[in-house]
Amino acid sequence: MARILGIDYGLKRTGLSVTDPLQIIVTGLDYVGTDDLMDYLKEYMSKENVEKIVMGWPTHADGNPTYLAKHIEKFEAQLRKLYPSLTLDRMDESFSSAEAKTILIKSGVPRKKRAIKGNVDKLSAVIILQKYLKHI
């Protein structure tokens, strides 16, 4: 089997998570500047077998997509062009950042490390992918 990659896409930073090859365990992979995201993914996917990418899909409380959706759609189009055989899927990311912050606090992560926004993004990507895997 191949890995599944989870992405919490942001305009400045993007959080990444990944499953093990058996698709059982989800771990935080990294966070990168969104401008560097495509280069990062090309490098990662040249080394690892990835069969699917799950994008966090941002919606308002009424279910309509947020302003970020058009940026995600553009990014997905670039991925489809570069990796036509790769499966792309979406998962509602509602409250994933708030949930990530709560987890960091309850886990005893010091305030200084919680202030690094990339850590929240990476954990949000883990939450998105974990929620997705429960719905397969």
C-alpha positions, 0 to 999 in steps of 0.5 A, spaced: 500 500 500 501 507 499 501 513 503 495 518 504 498 525 505 493 530 508 494 537 507 491 543 511 492 549 506 493 556 508 495 562 504 502 563 508 503 556 511 501 549 509 500 543 514 502 536 512 500 529 515 501 522 512 499 515 514 504 509 514 504 505 508 499 501 511 494 507 512 493 505 519 497 511 523 497 518 521 503 523 523 504 530 522 509 530 517 511 538 516 509 545 515 512 549 509 511 556 507 505 555 501 510 558 496 514 552 497 509 547 498 509 544 490 517 544 491 516 540 497 511 535 495 515 534 489 521 532 493 517 528 498 513 524 493 519 522 489 522 518 495 515 516 498 509 512 494 503 516 495 496 514 492 492 519 495 492 527 497 486 529 502 485 536 502 482 540 508 476 543 505 474 550 508 467 552 509 462 557 513 457 554 518 452 555 513 456 550 509 458 554 503 466 554 501 470 560 504 474 565 500 480 560 501 476 555 497 478 558 490 486 558 492 485 550 494 482 549 487 487 552 483 492 548 487 488 542 486 488 543 479 496 544 479 496 537 482 492 534 477 496 536 472 503 534 475 500 527 478 494 525 473 494 518 477 494 521 484 487 521 487 485 527 490 479 528 496 477 533 500 475 533 508 471 538 511 476 542 516 471 546 520 474 547 527 480 543 526 485 549 528 481 550 534 481 543 536 489 543 534 490 548 539 486 545 544 490 538 543 496 542 544 494 545 551 491 539 554 498 535 552 502 540 556 506 543 550 509 550 552 506 556 550 512 558 546 511 552 542 504 553 541 505 560 539 509 557 533 503 557 528 506 552 523 505 547 529 498 548 529 497 547 522 501 541 522 496 538 527 490 540 523 493 536 518 493 530 522 486 532 525 483 532 517 486 526 515 484 522 521 477 524 520 477 522 513 480 515 515 474 514 519 469 515 514 472 511 508 
